[in-house]
Amino acid sequence: MEIPKLQIGSLTADIPIIQGGMGVRVSLSALASAVANEGGIGTISSIGLGDIEASKKEYERISREALMTEIHKAKSKTDGHLAINFMGVLSNVNDLIQTSIEEGIKMIVFGAGLPTKLPALVHDPSVNLVPIVSSARVAELILRVWNKRYERTADGLILEGPLAGGHLGFSEEQLEHPEEYSLEKLLPEVLEVIKTYEDKYGRKIPVITGGGIYDGKDIARMLSLGASGVQMGTRFVCTKECDVSNEFKQAYLDAKEEDIVIIKSPVGMPARAIQNRFLNDLEVKGKLKIKCPYRCLTVCKVDKARYCIALALINSYLGDVDHGLIFCGQNAYRIDKIITVKELIQELLSELKEA
Ligand SMILES: Cc1cc2nc3c(=O)[nH]c(=O)nc-3n(C[C@H](O)[C@H](O)[C@H](O)COP(=O)(O)O)c2cc1C
């Protein structure tokens, strides 16, 4: 079998694999550029790059400059395809989108919030817009609004199922029955919804599936169901190039299936993480002190939040996992070694060919 390429608008990747954006600081330039060098699309996360103790103006300046630095570093290491991941709930999301466009980024991935106004921010048609959706209903809403308001459509959609890592676009009740919302069930519904817009705009809208994709067999299954590619996060955490601390990676290697849990995040969405000392302590303490001069998330109710999610994720990034939150996908417990991005992608592609 020949490995299919992945075309997203004006951009063609040699292999149908996107490394998903992982905040806070899990996917930065080292990981994204390594993936891009292997022919995939490497995603830098724009989330949590600021200094949470800084004032609003300072926070925004620091995160803007940090994003610029990561883009420069990635571009110095690769000529391959890079994307930037944004969350709609970030207070400075528009500023960061502007920064990435100015820095020549050609693919914007937007999740955690409806990107109904995104086309109004991006006037350059060579910048590809890729919303993350978790249902056909949301896909149809975004495409309908973009069509009516802006006479344009998405360059691709990432369909993220209930087994993914980090924040999830499903309710806690839905996550108790992940099989009812499996990618196998959701994908045909999304493919149906996009038909109207593919016909109207005369081009394919690639759907990329993510959440629980572990090996080449999973990729083959998704492609056979009509996906144009896959987005993977968890497997890329345990690579040498991943930007996060070794302690974070070790927590993946040590995790057993029963350690992987759904938590209620201060963002107001459920999220998947590893049950660790931080989460155990939180159960006893109930609530931790929060210093929040900026308000980095529009949705975080600081007075009610049990902890600062940015600080908890930064702690883990730095290696203080006992005081930190460790996001992961449902299949993290299956990983037993840290390898290079090259080795991982070669393994995935040879399994894909075999399948
Ligand atoms: C540690 C971690 C952090 C993540 N952070 C983000 C994020 O900030 N924004 C986002 O859109 N998705 C985020 N994700 C989701 C990934 O981009 C990816 O879509 C998902 O993890 C795919 O499922 P998999 O991990 O089972 O491969 C995160 C995932 C992980 C594991």
The ligand as a Gaussian input file, in Angstrom:
#p B3LYP/6-31G(d) Opt

LIG

0 1
 C       -0.737000      16.432000      27.120000
 C       -1.787000      16.802000      26.137000
 C       -2.127000      18.140000      25.991000
 C       -3.075000      18.517000      25.053000
 N       -3.353000      19.848000      24.885000
 C       -4.185000      20.258000      23.893000
 C       -4.394000      21.644000      23.641000
 O       -3.838000      22.506000      24.322000
 N       -5.233000      21.985000      22.633000
 C       -5.852000      21.045000      21.860000
 O       -6.592000      21.406000      20.934000
 N       -5.681000      19.716000      22.080000
 C       -4.859000      19.325000      23.058000
 N       -4.620000      17.982000      23.247000
 C       -5.234000      17.007000      22.320000
 C       -4.244000      16.583000      21.217000
 O       -3.916000      17.647000      20.382000
 C       -4.785000      15.425000      20.352000
 O       -5.828000      15.865000      19.528000
 C       -5.319000      14.273000      21.127000
 O       -4.529000      14.049000      22.256000
 C       -5.383000      13.038000      20.261000
 O       -5.616000      11.897000      21.013000
 P       -4.431000      10.905000      21.485000
 O       -3.711000      11.648000      22.551000
 O       -5.157000       9.722000      21.980000
 O       -3.558000      10.655000      20.304000
 C       -3.710000      17.553000      24.234000
 C       -3.378000      16.209000      24.407000
 C       -2.429000      15.829000      25.329000
 C       -2.078000      14.383000      25.461000

